[in-house]
């Protein structure tokens, strides 16, 4: 229950970091903060799916919840040096939908 509460509280803070990106999007610090925030949300989501599936790492929902973490971490590293390109890399996190379809059809 505590993990669910943290997940929901991290989503509540999303307008704050999104507003910072809207105002100071070219700043490295703001882009890294936004990337870290997205990574925290994705990590908490993956943790919740892991708990729901009782540690079954081959479940399609768990696999598709880990995929955004693998996208947001390199995107945050890109934001350190070129914040204008990080948003294009973060957009690839929507690929989790295709990952879930792929693993759902193969099981």
Secondary structure, 3 states (H helix, E strand, C coil): CHHHHHHHHHHHCHHHHHHHHHHHCCCHHHHHHHHHHHHHHHHHHHHHHHHHCCCCCCCHHHHHHHHHHHHHHHHHHHHHHCHHHHHHHHHHHHHHHHHHHHHHHHC
